Amino acid sequence: MCYELAGLPFAPELQPGQRLDGYRILRQIHASSRSHAYLAVDEETEIRVVLKMPSLEQRHDPVYLEQFSTEQWIARRISSAHVARPFQSSQRPSFLYQATEFVEGCTLRQWMLDNPAPTLDTVRDLVEQIGKGLRAFHRLEMVHQDLKLENVLVDPHGTVTLIDFGATRVAGLEDSEIGEQAVPRGAALYSAPETFLGEPGSWLSDQFSLGVITYQLLTGQLPYGAEVPKIHSRNQLRGLNYRPARHLRENLPAWVDDAIEKAAHPQAHRRYPALSEYLYKLRHPSVDWHKRHRPPLMERNPVAFWQGVSALLLLALLAALGLG
C-alpha cells in the first residue's frame, strides 16, 4: 500500500471554488459509485490537476482501497510521455485522494465520435503511442489490465496519454493479502478471454486489448462482438471467431487485418511474442506474407495461365499422336 495515503479520511463532496490542501476546485469531471474526480488548480504553481477520490460507497471495501492507494505508487514508478504523470504538491494530503497532471483533451471514445472515419495512418499513430505507454508498464513488470477507450486521452495535437491504473497488476504483489480476483479487473469487452477463465492478466492480455481497440478505431465495431465475456471454458474460447476487419472496411489491406487478428487472437500463445512486433507489423507486411497470400496465376495473369494450359494440351495431343 502507498503509506502516504494509508489511514487518511475520505474527502467530502467538493464544490467549485472550495479549497483543499492548496488546491482550488474548478469543477467535477467524473462521478461514479467507485470514485469522483475534480479539475483543480494548484494555487502555488497555477498548474491544473485532476484530484481523484474514492466514493464513500467504497469505504468498507479493503480490496478497492488497497488498489486505490497503490495506484499513486504505480504512477510514480512510470516515466513515459504517454502515461499520466502524478502531481507532487508541497503540502501533505489531509484526505484520501490522488493528484495527477491535467491532460487537455478528450477520451478516445469521444475522439472516435468526432472522427468516425480515421485514416489508417492516423490509427497507426494512435495505436503506436498507446503501445509505447503500455511498454512503459511492461518494462517494470506491470500490466495495465484496463485498457479501454475511456482510459486513453487524446490532446488537440494527437498525443495519447494512458490513465487509470486502479486495475494494474504488479509483479510480486499478486500474492498479497488481497489475492487475485476470479474475474477480470478491466472492462469486459476489452479484457482478454483467458482472464475469464481465471488466469491472471499478462502483457499478452494488454496486447489483446490493444488489438481490439485497433479494430474498433478502424471499423467502429468489436472483433468478437459481445462474445468474449461469455467465455467459461476452453471449448468456448476455441469457438471464438474473428470477423475480418476488411469485411467492414473494404480498403483495409489484408495484411493489416492479419496483424490485428494475431494481436487479438483468443489464445494468448498465438499472439505476438513482443508488443513491438505488433506495432511493426501494422506498417510492414511480414517477409513471407506475399508468398503465403499470393493469388493463383489465373488471377494474377489470366492470359499467361491459359497460354500455359494450351501449351500443356498441345503437348498432350502430340504425345498421344506419337503413341498412336
N, C-alpha and C positions, 0 to 999 in steps of 0.2 A: 504494500500500500504506500501511497505518497504521504509520508508522515507530516508534511507541511499542512495537509488538509485534514488529516485524521482528527476526529474529535470536535471539529468546528460545527456550530449550529447551522440549521437551514436558514437561508435568507428569506425574508418576507417578499410578497409580490411587490414589484417596484413600478413606479410611475415616472413618466418623463419629467425631468427636472430634479428628481431626487439625487442625492449624493451617497456614494458608498465607497469607503476606503480610497478616497481621492479620485473616484470616477464620477462623472455626471451622466446620468441616464438620458439617452436621447429618445429611444423608442423600443418597444418589444418587437422582435423579428421572428420569434418562434415560440410556440406553446403546445405542449402535449402532456399526456399523463406521465411521461418519463422525465421531461426536462423543459426548462424555459431558457430562452436566450434573449439578451438585450444588446442593442447597439449603444455604446457609451463612449465617452472621450476621457482620456487621462488628462486631468487638469494641469498636471505638471509639465507634460510634454506636448499636449494637444494632439496626441495620436489617438485615432479612433480604434476601438477594440470591441470584441464580442465577449460578453460575460455569459457563460453557460452555467446554469444552476439546476440541481436535481429538483424534481417536483416533490411536494410534500407527500404525495401518494407513495413515494419510494422510501420514505424514512425508516421503514421496518424491513426493507429488503437488503440483507447483507451482501448478496451477490451483486446487485446493481451498484451499491455504494462502493464495493471493492473495485468494480470496473470503472466507476466514475473517478475515483481517486487515482487509479493507475493511469488513466487517460492523460493527465497532465505530465506524468513522469515519462510516458511514451513520447509525447510531443517534444519534450526537452532533449530526448536522445537523438532525434532525427534532424538531419540538416539537409534540406532539399528545397530547391526553388519551387517545387510542385507539391509541397506539403505545408499545411497551415502551421505558422510559427507561433509559439506561446509568447505572451507579453509579460515581461518581468517588471512589476511595479516596485517602486521604492518603499511602499507600505505593505505590511504584513496583512493577509486577509483576516477579516473578522467573521466571515461566514464561509460556508462550503460552496465554492464556485471555481470556475476556470476562466482565465483571460487569454484570448488569442488575438493576434493582429487581425483587423478587419480587412476582408478582400472585397474590393469594389467590383461587383459583377452579379451574375445570376447563376442558378444551378444549371447543370447540363440538361435537365428536363425542360426548363424554361428556354434554354438555348435552342433545343430541338423544336419547340413550338415556334420560335422566332425564325428558325432556319430549317424548314421542313424537307428541303431537298439539297443537302450539302454536297459539295463535290467530293470525289474520292480522296483527293489530296488534302482537303480540309479535315476529313475524318481521320486520315492517317496522322496528320499533325496532332490532333486532339488525343488520339489513342497513344501515340508515342510519348506525349507528355504525361498521360496517366501512367503509362508503363514506367517512366522514369521515377515517378513518385512511389509506385509500388516497389520498385527495385531498392529504393532507399529503406523501405521496411524490411525487405528480404535480406539485405546485406547485414542487418542487425538481428537476423533470425526472428523476425516478427511477421505475422500475416495479418493484413488489414481486416479481412473477413466480412466487410460490409460495404463492398464496392457497389454502388448503385448511382443512378442519375442524380439523386438528391444530395449525394456526398461528394460531388465533383462540382467545383465552381469554375466559371469561365469569366475572365475580366474583359473589358472592352477591347483589349489588344489581342485577345485569343489565348491568353496564358491560363493554364489549368492549375488548380490547387485542390488537393485532396483534403477533406475534413472528416471529423467524427471518428475517433479512434476507440470508441466505447466497446466495440466488439473485437478489438485487436487481440490476437493470440501471441503471447510472448514465450519463446522457448525457455524452459526452466521454471515457468510459473504454472504449467498445466497440471502439476501435481500438488498445487497449493491446497489450502483447506477448503477452497471453493469447489475444486474438482471440475471436470469437463461436463458441460451440459449435453444432454442426449439429442438436442435439436440444434440446427444451425443458428448462430447468433445474428447473422445478417438477414437482409431482405430475401424472402423465399424465392422469388422469381429470378434472382441473380446468384443464389447460392449454388455451389457445385453439387451434383447428385450424390456423391459419396458422403457428404455431410448429413444427408437424410438417412443414411444407413448407420449413423452413429460414429463415423470416422472423424477424427479431429481435422480441422482445416489445415491446409498446407499452402505453400506458394503456388502449387498447381491449382488449388481452388481459386485463388485470386486470378490466375490465368483464365480459368473458365469464365469468371465474372467479366473479365476484360473482353473476352471473345464475344460474350452475349451483348455487351454494350456496343462493341464494334458493329455487330449485326444490326442492332436496333438503330444506331445512328444512320446506317445505310438504307434500311428498309422501313423503319418505323414499327417493326414487329419483333417478336422474340423467336429464336430458332426452334424452340420446343413448345411454344405457346405457354400454357399453364401446367404442363405435364410434369415438370421436374419435382415440384413439391409433393407430388403424389407417389413418389418412389418409396417403396418399403422393402424391396427385395432385389437381389442381384438379377433375377429374371426380368423384373420391370425395368431395371437400369439398362440391360442389354436390348430391351424393346424400344428404347427412345430412338426416334428417327429425326435426323436433322433435315429441315426443309431448306433446300438450297436458296441462298440469298439472291442468286441471279434469276430465280423464278419470280421474284418480287421487284428486282431492279435489273432489267434486261441488259443494260450497258455495262454491268459489272463483269470484269474479266473473270473467267472461270478459275484461274489460278489464285486470285484473291479470295474467292469463295472457298477454295480448298484450304487456304491458310486459316481462315476464320473457323471452318469446320473442325480442323485439327485442334485449334486452341480451345474450342468449346466442345470437345469430344466428351461424351458421357463418362467414359472410363479414363481415370486420371493418368494411367500409364501410357495412354495413347496420345497425350498432349505433347507439346514441345518440351524437350529436356532443359530449355532455358528460355526465359521470357524474352530475352534479346533476340532469340532466333525467330520468335513470332513477329516481333516488330520488323525484323529484316525481311521476312517473307511477305509482309504486307506490301512491300515495294519491289521485291525481286522474286520472280518465279524460281523454283529450285532448278538445279542444273539438269536433272533428268525429267523435269515436268513435261517439256515439249515432246520428249521421246515417248513418255507414258501416255500422253494425250494427243499424239499426232493423228490426225484424221487419216482414214484409209486413202490409198491412191485414187480410187474412184471419185472421192470428194475433192481431193486436192487438185487433181488433173484428169478430168474425165476423158479427154482426148487421148492422153498417153495410156490410160487404163484400157480403153477399147482397142487402141493400136496393139497393145501387148496381147490382149485376148485374141485379136485377129491373127497375130503372128503365131501364137500357140496353136490356133485352129488350123492354120496353114501347114505348120509342121506336122500336126497330127494327120492331116489329109495326105501329105506327101509320104509320110511313113506308112500309111495304110495302102497307098498305091504301090509303094515299093515292095511291100509284103505280098501284094497281090501279083 
